[in-house]
Amino acid sequence: MTTGILRVDGDKVVGDNGKPVVLRGSALGGWMNMENVKFITGYPGQESQHHASMIKVLGKEKHDYFFDKFYENFFTEKDAEFFASKGLNCLRLPFNYRHFEDDMNPRVLKDGGAGFKHVDRVVELCAKYKIYTILDLHALPGGQNPDWHSDNVTNYAAFWDHKDHQDRVVWLWREIAKRYKDNPWVAGYNPINEPCDPEHYRLPVFYDRIEKEIRDIDPHHILWLDGNTFAMEWKYFDHILPNCVYALHDYSTMGFPKGDRFTGSDDQKQKLERQFVRKCEFMHEHKTPIWNGEFGPVYANPQLDADHEEVNAARYNLLDEQLSIYDKYKIHWSIWLYKDVGVQGMVHLDPNSKWMKTIAPFLEKKRALQLDAWGRYPSKQVEDVIFPLVDWIDKNAPTSADQYPTPWATERQITRMVNQLWLSRCLSDEFAEQFRGMSEAELEECAGSFHFERCLQREGLNKALEAHAEVGDAGEGWERPTMEANGGQANGTEKEKLGSE
């Protein structure tokens, strides 16, 4: 039975019976927001470029046919059933504004609102299995951050400098609110994923504005509000908005190839807790609920990494330690992510599937050129070019390492612009060429590779999530402890405090 539309009560989220509900689950990344410098489905570049290249190769009709089947297979009733079987009760649904509005025809729903077709379907499937959904605008007009996951092809977060971009987002959220305002299984709206406002003050000002606009349509649903700088900073946040949950993201470098391996030492555990607590300072001070909207390691590939068992055992232990910290502080969380091609998802594609066999040669090229930001493999041909360039820039422009976003040093800025923006864009058509000449039946088989029954499960990850999902229905007497002791103090270096991951 539904608990009614969820609402905020002090530092808790409660149902209409007043009892706390703790939301714990995952995110459907790579579905209606395809961000494949994060590897999720395998293509290079940005989502808008990917669609343009596929249209060039397949034609509009076949393109539309394939992607409709892709969205359908990516999450079906079998996925909802499996998700619920792990005790998880919330699925975050990231989507790109381009599904609903065209840049050349702003403030008009595309195709009369056809973009809602699959969102509606997944919301209904989740409700059937008592899974809440959080609707997440992951890519905004102009780009809310300079990164590839906001479908930003320019490296410039224009959203913050152009009021028209902001007006369009307000319009879109009013349209979304009209559609879901009475749905009790929608846990609320996440208006901006990982904003990066270099001036910091414009984000809380925009939240003040959009909260009023959404409430004009839907006075009841919770807003889930990310902090600035990829949900890690709270400068100029000096008040809380009603019926809002504030969100951090809490990735650890120990979960990635370039980070130290997690051994379970006291120092490592304290660092994990210290970084988490620093990101929660605003919520703790204002006694609001806490939502960790993204976290999670990536995993070694058995086909590529000889030490994959040892590496993945350490990553599962890291994940368990993070989840134990979240248990301690009684927070809501949504791990990144549910399904992908085999790097991080709870469920991943079979290497022998039609999709994976088709793109296998290109994935090898992506690894060699380091086109994926996450889970990068060493590549001498890339590093022999990039590292001297980084050294040259740092020598001649020492402030490069301090440019916003602050946690990024020069190397990350340069690899993002050269490999993950420019080079990936240049190879977008080459990726699409792998599908040239495919019939609708072959394209449907490619899309069917994403169906749950054709996928594999990451057992170690799913076991850890299931073990920590048990407080999804918290009942009465559920209290969050004070943030203190053994790493709870916000000390450490500035980049550690921000979370340099």
Order of alpha helices (4+ residues) and beta strands (2+ residues): beta-beta-beta-alpha-alpha-alpha-beta-alpha-beta-alpha-beta-alpha-beta-alpha-beta-alpha-alpha-beta-alpha-beta-beta-beta-alpha-alpha-alpha-alpha-alpha-beta-alpha-alpha
